[in-house]
Amino acid sequence: MSKQLLRAGTSIGANIAESQQAQSRPDFISKLCIALKEASETNYWLRLLRATDYLSETEYRTMIVQCRELERLLTSILKSTKPSEQ
């Protein structure tokens, strides 16, 4: 489980870095959507690792707050970047 957390967590940053070199607006949006999905998966692994006592309450709270903030930031960026649906 910890390896899954590491994979998902580091993928967030990798996709954000890739989005900065996007070839187009749709490519930028796609990379950030992937980063958001990875943040959601990271949130899942954190909750599971806490439930199995792999993480202490303090470790969990520190990481989950950061993960949720990333999710909010990515969601906000995507909402302001995606064309409005009519």
Beta strands, then each sheet from edge to edge (+ up, - down):
end
